Amino acid sequence: MFLTISTTGDQERPATDLGFLLHKHPERAQTFSTSHGTAHVLYPEASAERCTAALLLEVDPVALVRRGKGKGKGRGGAPDSALAQYVNDRPYAASSLLAVALAKVFKTALHGVCQAMPERAAAPLPLRVEVPALPARGGADLVRALFGPLGWDTVEAEPVALDAEFPQWGDSRYVRLVLEGELRLADALNHLYVLLPVLDDAKHYWVAPDEVDKLLRAGDGWLAGHPERKLITARYLSRRWGLAREATERLELVRLAEAEGLDVDDVDNAVDESTDTEERPVPLAEQRREAILRALEAAGAARVLDLGCGQGQLVQALLKDPRYTEIVGVDVSVRALTVAARRLRLDRMGERQAARVRLVQGSLAYTDKRLIGYDAAVLSEVIEHLDLPRLPALEYAVFGSARPRTVLVTTPNVEYNVRWETLPAGHVRHGDHRFEWTREEFRAWAAAVAERHGYEVGFTPVGPDDPEVGPPTQMAVFTRTDETSKEAAA
């Protein structure tokens, strides 16, 4: 199994910079162990004018069978024939095996990171990629349809004959792939990582739910707008339709965000509501933030927790107001916190401003002493992402242990879903929502929480309050009763 990546250069910008970008020295051949064999990286040529890096994967057919045992038969699993388990094209044809090796060996390059040459990593390079034997279920036309829209100047998919001596037998399902164009190296690697197993239409491992995140991460910047994204999503996820549906919904959010010039989290979980005016409606995410800011101002909060802060949009809004002296963003996802740190430019922030904000990794299902003693906590669009049996744990961690003076909780109003024209009946607004409550269900939950933990609770609509189905988002404002009684006595 073989793949080469070539680039050209000159004395000012030598082609051997490819070695820095791939983090593999051109003067050394390197070997890496994978779960199904051995990967070799070597440079057949390395000069200032031209440099080629080659990835050679030696697959152990016995290890492939042993590790694949019990993971299914037929498409995407172990072959049906006992002999075919050992005699097949897996050691020779580019597939998910090569994609996984690519991700392991060139992991840093795949993410576009190069500390030695950050500007070079961020800039397009003249690239040539060759894959001698690529399985293509769908033929050369599908290969061109998949790679063509991605910015490659040349997409050659030459069918490989079944037997050169007997041309009358016709072509095999394999093609020789050549890609040429000026692209970022990271983009080229991500194209290959996703599309090699898509064209093979099989995977050597069980497709778990985390494959959706892998797909969206590798497809960032190109998959949402790809004309064949449905086929790519279905094949990459081995036709696990629940996962494919989730990926499609999340990609649609990305596409809408790109079309509106917004961040993904600033686009509502369904399409924007229709309007009779020519003015574009304010996104619901923005209306939520404004409602939260008004409630925090009314509560007189200065030290605020954003629980489930995601990519830091609310934290960013709070930082703009000097009344908030301490802001802590908490999220279980390290990746989300990394994005939030970039959004906030924490590395460039002045000392005084930086002293006001912290980003903390933690789970809301567990008590955390770091969260005790704050004026207010915000749970914006968080609870619906938890399984219902885990809600009591979150409830105790926030209301029983941390016990901020004010707690704001926002969540979708499922009754309003009928107003989203493109949301199919019976579907929740986002694939990761474990539930969506009616107004009555949310009020009952909030009232019970308030009674158990010594809070009073009031409710505020967020977004247009429809006379029949209510607002798109419902917000509960919890106020600790012991604080209320102290103020009344004063």
N, C-alpha and C positions, 0 to 999 in steps of 0.2 A: 504494500500500500504506500503510495508515493505522492508527494506534492511539492512543488517548487514555487518560491516567490522571488522575483527578480526586480531590480531597480537600476536606473542609470544615474550618472552624476558627472562631476568634473572636479578639478583640483580645489575649487572654492567650497563646493558641497559634494564631497566624495560619496560614491555609491556605498562604500563600506559603512556609512552611518547606519545602514540597515542593521548591522550587528548591535549597535547601541539600542536601536528601537526594539529589537527582538530580545535584547538582553542575552545574546549568545555570541561569543567571540568568534570572528571568522577564521582565526588560526587554530581553532580547536574543534575536534569532533566530540560531541557530548551525547551521553546515553541516559535515558530516563526509564524507570520501570512504570508500567501501567498495569491495571488489573487484568489485562488480557494479552500482555506481551511486552515488547520493548520498543521504545521510540528513540530514534537517532536523529540528531540535528548536525548537519555538515554543510560546508560551503564549497560547491564544485568550482566556483569562480569568485574572486574577491579582489577587485581593483577599484581605483578611483572612478573609472568610467563605467564599470558594470559589476554588480554583485548579485549573487544568487544564493539563497538559503533553501536547503532541502530538508523536508521532514519525511523520514522513512519509518514506517511502523511495521514491525515484525509481529504478527499475531500468532499466538499459541492456540491452535484449534482445540486442543484438549482442555485448556483452561477456559476457553470460551464456552464449551459444552458444560463443564462442571459448574461454572458460575451461573450459567443460564438455566440450570436444572430447576424445574418446577415453576418457571416464570411464564408459562403459557406456550401454546403451540401455534404454528402458522405465522401470520403476519405479525412482525414485531417480536416474536418469541422464538423458542427452539423449533427447528424444522421438524416436519412430521416423520420423515424417514430417518431411521437410525443411522444409516450410512451417510445420509446428507449432513448429519451433524458434524462429521469429520471431513467430508469431501464437499466443499462449497467454495464460493467466491470471497468469503470474508477476509482471508489473508491478502487478497489482491485488489479488491475494488474499494474505492473510497465510500465510506459509510459513516454511521454514527460512531464507530470505533475510531476512525480518523478524526472526527469532530471532537470527541472527548480528549484524544491525545493532543490535538491542537490547543484546546482550552487549558490543558495541564502544562504543556511545554511553553506556550506563549501567553500565559495568564496575564502578566503585567502589560504586555503589548496589546492584548485583547481589550484591556480597559483604557488604552490610550495614555498610559503613564510612562514617562521617561524622564527621570530627574536630571540625567546628564544633558539631554537635549529636548526640553519641553516644547520649544518652538517648532522643532523638526517633527515631533510627534503630533503636533496640532495642525501641521500643514499637509496639503496633498503631495503625494509622491508619484512619479511615473512608475507604475507597477505593471508587472506581467506575472500572472498566476497560471500554472499548468497542472492539470490533474490528468494523468495518462488514461486511467480507467475509472470512469464515474458511472455507476448504475443510474439510469434515467427512466423511471417508469412514467411514460408520457412522451419520451423521445426528445430529439434535439429541439423541437419547437417549444416544449415546456421549459427546457434549460434556458433558452433565449427569453422566454416570457418571465422567468424568475429573475435572472440577472440583468436583463435589458433595462428595466426602469431604475436601476440602482446607480447610474452614473458611469458605468463602464463604456468606453468608446467602442470596444470590440468584444463580442461574445461569440467565440467559435465553439461549436458543438459538433464535432465530426464523428458520425456513427462508426463504430468498430464492427467490421464484418465478422460473422460467425466463424468463417474460415477463409483466409486470403486465397487459398488454392481452389476454393469452391464458391465463387461469388454468387452462383445461383441460389445458394442457401440463404442469401439475404443478410441483413444486418442483425447484430445482437442488440440487447437492451443497454449496452454500454456506449459511452461517447468519450472522446478525448476532448477535454475542456481547456480552452485558452481564454483568459480574460486579460484585457489591456485597458488601461485608463489612468487618469490622475485622481487618486483618492487617498484619504488618510489610511495609513496602514491598519489602524484599529477598525475602521469601517470594513475594509477588505476582509479582515480576519473574522469579524462578526457575520458578514455575508456567508462565508464558507461554513462557519460553525452552525448556522441555522439551516442552510440550504442543502448541504451534503446529505444529512439524513432525510430531509424532505424529498429529495430526488430519488433516493434509494427506497423511500416509503417503508422504512422498517427501522426499529431500534433494537440494540442488543441488550437493553436493560428495561426493567419495569418503569413505566412512566408514572411518577408520583405527582401529587399536587404542586410540589415546588418547581416542577418543570415549567409551570406557567410563568413564574417569576424569572426563570432563566431565559425563557423565550422573549419576554418583554424587555429584559435587560439587554440581551444581545440585539434585539430588534429596535432599540431606542433610536429614534431619528429617521427610520426608514420603513419599518414594518406597518405602522398605522396607516400610511398613505399608499401602500403597495396595492396595485390592482388585483393581485392574487393572494391577498392576505388570508382569505378564508381557507383556501387550499393549503397554504403554508401552515396555518394554525392547526388545521385538522390533521395533516400528516405529521407535523412535528410532535403533536401530542398523541400520536398513534390512535386517532379517532376515538379517544375517550371524550365523549360528547359533552359531559359535564364540565371538564376542564377546558375544552375548546370553546364552550359557550362563555365561560368566565373570561378567557383570554380575549374573545371577540368583544365583550362588553368593555373591558379595560382599554382595549385598543381604540374603541369608538370614543371613549373619553379623551384619549390622547389626541385623536384626530380632531375632535371638536376644539380642544384646547389650542392646537396648532392653528386651526382656522381662525380662532378669535384672538390669537396672540396672547393667550393666558397660560398660567400654570395649570397642570392637570387638576389639582385640587380646587382650582377656582371655577371649574366647569361643573355644573350640577350633574347629579347621578343619572339624569335623563336629559332630554333635549330641553333647551330653554322654552318656556311657555310662549304661546303665540301672543301677539299684541296687535291691537288695532291701530296703534300709532306708528309713525315711521322711526321713532327713537328706539334704539336697542334696549331691552329691559336690563336692569341691574342683575348680574348673576346672583343666584340664591346664596352661594358661598359668601359673597360680599355682604349680602343682607344679614346673614347669620353673624358675621364678624361685627357688623355695626350694632346689632341687637345685643351682642355680648358686651361690647364696649360701653354701651349705654347702661346696661345692668351693673357692670363693675363700677362705673362712675357713681351711680345711684347708691351703691353699697358702701362707697367711700373706701374701697380697697386700695392698698398701696403695694402689698406683697402678694403676688399672684402665681398660682400653679396652673400650667396648661397641661393637663393630663391626657396623653395620647396626642402629643403636639404635631405628629407627622412631620411635614417638611417645613414647619416653622412660620406659617403665614400669620397666625394670631400673635405669636411671639414678636414677629417683626412689627405688627401694628401697635402692640403694647409699648415697644421700645421708643416709638415716635412720641409718646406722651410722657412728659417728665413726672407726672403724678405717680407713676408706677416705679417704685424704688428698687424692687427686687422681682425678677421674672424668672421662673424655672420651667423649662420645657421637659417633659418626661415622655419617653416612648420606649416600647419594647424592641423596636427595630433599630439596630445600629446603622443600617443603611439610610433610614429616614433621618436620623440625627446627623449623619454626615452631610446629607443634602441640606438640612436646616442650617448647619454651620456654614456651608458655602453661601446659602441665601443671605444669611446675616452678616457674612464677611467677618467672622469672629477673629480671623488671623490678622485683619487690618484695622480692627476696631480700636478706638482710643481707650486709654486705661480707665477713665471715668465711666464711659459707656459700657465697657466690658465688665466692670464690677457690678452692673445691674442685672446681668443675664447669665444663666447657666443652662446647659443641656445635660440631662441625666438619663442614663439607660436604666430602665426598670419595668417590672410587670405590675400592672394595677390589680392583679389577682392576689398580691401579697402585701402585707403591711410593711411600711417603710418609714423608719424614724426620720429620714431626711425630709419627709413631707409634712411633718408636724409643725404647727405654729403659724400658718399662713392666713392672711385675711380672706382669700378667696381661692377657689379651685374651679376650673372649667373642664367639663367633659363634653366636647363638641363633636357630635357624630361619632361617638365611641361605643356606647353600650350595645348598639345593634350589631357590632362586629364580634361580640362574645356569644358563646353558646349559653342558652338560658340557665343551665345548671351552674355556670360560673359567675352569674350575676351576684349572688349573695356574697361571694368572696370579694368582688370589687366594692360592693356596698359597704362591707365592714372596713375594708382598707381605707376608703375615702371618708365615710360618715362616722365610722366607729373609732378608727385609729388616728387618722390625720386630723379630722374634725376642724376644717377651716370654718370661719365665721359665716361665709357665704359659699354655696355651691351652685353652679349653673350647669344644667344638663340639656343638651339639644339632641333631638332624634327625629328621623323622618315620620311624617304622618301618613300611614299607609292608605288612609281614605282618600288622600289627595292624588294617589297614583293614577286614578282614572282620568285625570286632567293631562297626563303626559301622553301625547298622541302616538309617540313611537315606542312606548313601553308596553310590551305584550301583556294581556290580561293574566293576572296571577303571578307575574314576575316581580321580584324585589328590585330596587333601584340600582343595586350593585351586587355583583356576584359573590362578594364576601359577606354580605349581610346575612346574619343567622336568623333574624326576625325583623319585622317592622310592625309597630303597634298602632292601633287606632287611638284616638284621643282618649276614649274611656279607659283603655288598657294602660296607657301611659299615666293618666291621672291616678288610677288605682295603685299602680306600682309606686309612684312618687309619694302618695299619701301614706302608704304603709311604711316606706323608708323613713319619712319625716317623723312618724309616730314612734318608730323603733329607736330612733337616735336623737330625739330631742330637737327637731327642726320644725319650723313652719314652712309651708310651700305655697307658692303662687305660680300662675301659668301665663305665658306671654306667647302670642302667635308671631311667627317669623315668616315674612313673605305675605302675599295677598291672602286675606282671610275669606275664603270662599264661603258663602252663606250655606251651601249644602254639605261640602266635604271638609271645610276648615282650611287652615294654612298648610303649605307644603312642609314646613318644619315646626315642631312644637318645642317650646323651651320651658323648663321648670326652674324656678328660682327658690332655692332652699336657704333659709336664714335660721341660725341657731337660736333657740328660744331663750337660753340662759343669757345671751347677749342682749336680746330684746327686752327681757325683764329688768336687766341692769340699767339700760338706757331709760326705761319707763320710770324706774325708781329715782334716777337722777333728775 
